[in-house]
């Protein structure tokens, strides 16, 4: 907790001493590692929501695994955004939204946007390219598991508001 937190970024980062973010940080509240309303988690979510050119990972509601320009994975070529990570963001916002209604509204909006990236059968690929095309493994089971979890938690949270 102490080494993973980056005071300058006001967020958890990819590895100790790093300034880069990683979308896997979004699962911390999903696995009950950290409360979704913990100020450090909220700071991490806000940092991830920034555009990549500002050090974030989100581009029009879609989330990159890690900064797209640094290519720390060693693979050549460009990657798209990762649909599983985008659904993790929806769920992290949903859980934070139980105490912060603005986060819940943001989660709903992002979820609705994500629905538009499915194909005509409602299936998702692993990634979404810059033109909205499916990239990577198709259909991607992990993406669909993240979709189901995000949908279930978003629906349950929205239903409890009324």
FIDO-541523 format. One record per residue (C-alpha): residue in three letters; x, y, z. Coordinates in steps of 0.05 Angstrom, whole numbers, padded with zeros to 5 digits, always signed. Last residue first. Example, Ala and Ser with C-alpha at 12.3 -4.5 7.8 and 13.67 -1.06 7.14 Angstrom:
<recs>
Ser+00273-00021+00143 Ala+00246-00090+00156 
</recs>
This chain:
<recs>
Unk-00713+00077-00118 Unk-00638+00079-00107 Unk-00634+00004-00096 Unk-00650-00009-00169 Unk-00590+00033-00192 Unk-00543-00007-00148 Unk-00571-00075-00169 Unk-00570-00056-00242 Unk-00499-00029-00239 Unk-00476-00091-00201 Unk-00507-00140-00250 Unk-00486-00101-00312 Unk-00414-00094-00287 Unk-00409-00168-00270 Unk-00440-00189-00335 Unk-00395-00143-00376 Unk-00333-00166-00339 Unk-00351-00239-00354 Unk-00363-00219-00427 Unk-00295-00187-00432 Unk-00262-00248-00402 Unk-00297-00292-00454 Unk-00271-00254-00514 Unk-00308-00268-00579 Unk-00263-00255-00613 Unk-00190-00251-00592 Unk-00156-00187-00615 Unk-00191-00128-00647 Unk-00264-00108-00656 Unk-00272-00044-00696 Unk-00291+00023-00665 Unk-00246+00063-00712 Unk-00190+00070-00660 Unk-00193-00005-00646 Unk-00234-00040-00593 Unk-00201-00097-00556 Unk-00216-00168-00533 Unk-00274-00175-00580 Unk-00345-00164-00558 Unk-00410-00200-00574 Unk-00480-00171-00573 Unk-00502-00209-00634 Unk-00500-00147-00679 Unk-00430-00131-00654 Unk-00416-00099-00587 Unk-00386-00029-00585 Unk-00452+00007-00573 Unk-00461-00028-00506 Unk-00397+00007-00483 Unk-00431+00074-00488 Unk-00488+00051-00444 Unk-00438+00026-00392 Unk-00401+00092-00394 Unk-00465+00131-00382 Unk-00487+00085-00325 Unk-00419+00090-00292 Unk-00419+00166-00297 Unk-00487+00168-00263 Unk-00461+00123-00208 Unk-00399+00167-00200 Unk-00443+00229-00192 Unk-00483+00193-00138 Unk-00422+00188-00092 Unk-00433+00139-00035 Unk-00462+00081-00074 Unk-00428+00110-00135 Unk-00360+00084-00113 Unk-00386+00014-00128 Unk-00414+00036-00195 Unk-00350+00073-00212 Unk-00309+00010-00200 Unk-00360-00030-00240 Unk-00359+00016-00300 Unk-00283+00020-00297 Unk-00279-00056-00297 Unk-00324-00056-00358 Unk-00273-00012-00394 Unk-00217-00058-00372 Unk-00253-00118-00402 Unk-00262-00079-00467 Unk-00188-00066-00474 Unk-00170-00005-00515 Unk-00134-00017-00579 Unk-00062-00037-00586 Unk-00013-00008-00634 Unk+00046-00044-00665 Unk+00106-00081-00636 Unk+00103-00122-00572 Unk+00153-00105-00517 Unk+00100-00101-00462 Unk+00125-00032-00441 Unk+00093-00001-00502 Unk+00102+00071-00477 Unk+00051+00102-00522 Unk-00011+00063-00502 Unk-00006+00078-00427 Unk-00033+00016-00393 Unk-00091-00031-00405 Unk-00126+00022-00447 Unk-00196+00042-00426 Unk-00256+00063-00470 Unk-00303+00116-00445 Unk-00282+00167-00498 Unk-00208+00153-00488 Unk-00188+00130-00419 Unk-00119+00111-00394 Unk-00093+00173-00360 Unk-00026+00210-00365 Unk-00052+00274-00396 Unk-00040+00249-00468 Unk-00074+00185-00446 Unk-00140+00221-00431 Unk-00158+00224-00357 Unk-00207+00172-00329 Unk-00148+00131-00302 Unk-00128+00189-00257 Unk-00199+00198-00231 Unk-00203+00123-00216 Unk-00137+00126-00179 Unk-00159+00186-00139 Unk-00224+00151-00120 Unk-00183+00090-00099 Unk-00137+00133-00056 Unk-00197+00170-00025 Unk-00227+00102-00005 Unk-00297+00100-00034 Unk-00288+00035-00071 Unk-00259+00003-00009 Unk-00193-00031-00022 Unk-00174-00103-00033 Unk-00247-00122-00037 Unk-00239-00160-00103 Unk-00279-00110-00143 Unk-00249-00052-00102 Unk-00179-00069-00127 Unk-00203-00088-00196 Unk-00191-00019-00225 Unk-00116-00023-00211 Unk-00114-00074-00269 Unk-00122-00014-00314 Unk-00049+00005-00304 Unk-00023+00075-00290 Unk+00047+00101-00302 Unk+00088+00143-00253 Unk+00127+00082-00230 Unk+00166+00076-00165 Unk+00133+00010-00145 Unk+00092-00017-00204 Unk+00034+00003-00247 Unk+00011+00061-00205 Unk-00036+00077-00148 Unk-00061+00147-00152 Unk-00048+00218-00127 Unk+00000+00224-00186 Unk+00053+00259-00143 Unk+00038+00217-00081 Unk+00045+00151-00119 Unk+00015+00094-00078 Unk+00044+00026-00093 Unk+00100+00035-00042 Unk+00055+00050+00018 Unk+00000+00000+00000 
</recs>
